């Protein structure tokens, strides 16, 4: 069944659904996917790891693109900017490796589900010890978060 139909209230009350199908549908929605008891919900720290896993590759792409643009430019200090960009990419890559390791240790997997260009959102599916959910981020919010994080990385580089 389509995700658009679930949870919108119309599917459950539809007269086109046979009563036995409605019962099966409601039972399937109420029972967890595992039979070993309640599935633990991810903690705040784990959700932050998922967000980092989504944002850090975007940051690497942005810094890499800027580095290539600087490389093709005629700035007199382009060597300095390129070296600083490479150091910045190294720090981001190290953090991304640490996030990937932490997710693997906690048995959390994240998948790109869809990119909604019409609404400007990116949707990810994550599975955390049997608990499945979606993580969505609006592109404008991602851009704002990325610019704040890049500024933090730059300030740490020069301390």
C-alpha positions in Angstrom: 0.0 0.0 0.0 1.2 3.5 -0.8 2.6 5.6 2.0 0.4 8.4 0.9 -2.7 6.4 1.9 -1.5 5.4 5.3 -2.3 7.7 8.1 -4.5 10.1 6.1 -7.7 8.9 7.7 -9.3 8.1 4.3 -8.0 4.7 3.8 -9.3 3.3 7.1 -12.8 4.7 6.7 -13.1 3.8 3.0 -16.3 2.0 2.0 -14.4 0.3 -0.8 -12.4 -1.9 1.6 -14.0 -5.2 2.6 -14.5 -5.6 6.4 -12.1 -8.6 6.6 -9.4 -6.6 4.8 -10.0 -3.6 7.1 -9.5 -5.9 10.2 -6.3 -7.3 8.7 -5.1 -3.8 7.9 -5.8 -2.5 11.4 -4.1 -5.5 13.0 -1.0 -5.1 10.9 -0.8 -1.4 11.8 -1.1 -2.1 15.5 1.3 -5.0 15.8 5.1 -4.3 15.7 7.1 -5.9 13.0 9.1 -8.0 15.5 7.5 -10.4 17.9 10.2 -10.2 20.6 8.5 -7.4 22.4 8.4 -3.6 22.1 10.9 -2.1 19.7 13.2 0.5 21.3 12.8 3.9 19.9 16.1 5.7 18.9 17.5 8.1 21.5 18.1 11.8 20.8 21.8 11.0 20.3 21.0 8.3 17.8 18.8 10.7 15.9 21.6 13.3 15.8 23.9 10.6 14.4 21.3 10.0 11.6 21.2 13.7 10.9 25.0 13.9 10.8 25.1 10.9 8.5 22.8 12.8 6.1 24.4 16.3 6.4 28.1 15.4 6.4 28.2 14.0 2.8 26.4 17.1 1.6 29.0 19.2 3.3 31.8 17.3 1.6 30.2 17.8 -1.7 29.8 21.5 -1.2 33.4 22.1 0.0 34.7 19.9 -2.8 32.8 21.9 -5.4 34.0 25.2 -4.0 37.6 23.8 -4.0 37.3 22.9 -7.7 35.8 26.3 -8.5 38.7 28.0 -6.7 41.2 25.8 -8.5 39.9 27.0 -11.8 39.9 30.6 -10.8 42.6 33.2 -11.1 42.7 34.3 -7.5 46.2 35.2 -6.3 45.7 33.2 -3.1 44.0 30.2 -4.6 46.6 27.8 -3.3 45.9 28.9 0.3 42.1 28.5 -0.3 42.6 25.1 -1.9 44.8 23.8 0.9 42.4 25.1 3.5 39.5 23.4 1.6 41.4 20.1 1.6 42.1 20.3 5.3 38.4 21.2 5.9 37.3 18.2 3.8 39.7 16.0 5.9 38.0 17.1 9.1 34.6 16.5 7.7 35.6 13.1 6.3 37.0 12.0 9.7 33.7 13.0 11.4 31.7 11.1 8.8 33.8 8.0 9.4 33.2 8.3 13.1 29.4 8.7 12.5 29.4 5.7 10.2 31.2 3.6 12.8 28.9 4.7 15.6 25.8 3.9 13.4 27.2 0.4 12.6 28.0 -0.3 16.3 24.4 0.7 17.2 22.9 -1.4 14.4 21.4 1.6 12.6 21.0 1.8 8.8 20.0 4.8 6.8 18.7 4.8 3.2 17.8 7.6 0.8 14.1 7.1 0.2 13.2 9.9 -2.2 14.0 13.4 -3.0 11.0 15.6 -3.4 12.1 18.4 -5.6 8.5 19.8 -5.8 8.4 20.5 -2.1 12.1 20.9 -1.6 12.5 18.0 0.9 14.8 15.0 1.1 13.4 11.8 2.7 15.4 9.1 4.3 14.4 5.8 5.9 16.2 4.5 8.9 16.1 1.2 10.7 17.3 1.3 14.3 17.3 -2.1 16.0 14.1 -3.1 14.2 12.4 0.2 14.6 11.7 1.7 11.2 10.9 5.4 10.6 11.4 8.2 8.2 13.7 11.2 8.5 12.8 14.2 6.3 14.7 17.4 5.9 13.7 20.5 4.0 16.5 21.6 1.7 16.5 25.2 3.0 16.9 23.9 6.6 19.7 21.6 5.4 21.5 24.5 3.7 21.2 26.7 6.8 22.5 23.8 9.1 25.3 23.1 6.6 26.5 26.8 6.5 26.5 26.9 10.3 28.5 23.7 10.6 31.0 24.7 7.9 31.5 28.0 9.9 32.2 25.9 13.0 34.7 23.7 11.2 36.5 26.8 9.9 36.7 28.4 13.3 38.1 25.2 14.8 40.7 25.1 12.0 42.1 28.5 13.1 42.1 27.9 16.8 
